[in-house]
């Protein structure tokens, strides 16, 4: 039963319109994990310091641990679960596997989302651009060089796909 403070919120999550009745101050991360069952986005610090909770909001990497669901009405949210198409992984997800960039993997969903946003802007980011895009993500396993290589690899795959189709897909 909804609480008296709950309000309806409609947004798009991974391409699907979602209608919720919830506390508007509830963190997006909580809604994703507990109400929608999308557990790929992780809770790390809860303070916008580690990047484990990063999702794309209207294409921009955003912390979901502190973002209130009430601020997202009509917006588009993409989580790591929403990246693949037709049963295939997103090129960055595949490249992260190919480069063995995941150790414990706890940080990887947030890193993936930031990398996807970077690759949407440019398929040939420089090493410095990749490092800057991923700077706010903490990884204690030390796979940073592998992640950088994975972003570069995925960029090359996306660039080839663009050349073949002429439209970026």
JONOR-V554710 format. One record per backbone hydrogen bond with DSSP energy under -1.0 kcal/mol. CO is the residue of the C=O (numbers start at 0). NH is the residue of the N-H. Records with the same first field share a line. If there is no record, write none. Layout:
# JONOR-V554710
CO = NH, NH
This chain:
# JONOR-V554710
2 = 5
6 = 21
8 = 19
9 = 73
10 = 17
11 = 76
12 = 15
15 = 12
17 = 10
19 = 8
21 = 6
22 = 25
23 = 69
25 = 68
26 = 30
27 = 31
28 = 32
29 = 33
30 = 34, 35
31 = 37
36 = 38
49 = 137
50 = 53
51 = 41
54 = 61
55 = 77
56 = 59
59 = 56
61 = 54
63 = 28
66 = 27
67 = 70
68 = 71
71 = 74
74 = 11
75 = 57
76 = 13
77 = 55
78 = 81
79 = 82
84 = 87
87 = 84
89 = 93
90 = 94
91 = 95
92 = 96
93 = 97
94 = 98
95 = 100
96 = 99
106 = 110
107 = 111
108 = 112
109 = 113
110 = 114
111 = 115
112 = 116
113 = 117
114 = 118
115 = 119
117 = 121
125 = 129
126 = 130
127 = 131
128 = 132
129 = 133
133 = 136
142 = 146
143 = 147
144 = 148
145 = 149
146 = 150
147 = 151
148 = 152
149 = 153
150 = 154
151 = 155
152 = 156
153 = 157
154 = 158
155 = 159
156 = 160
157 = 161
158 = 162
159 = 163
160 = 164
161 = 165
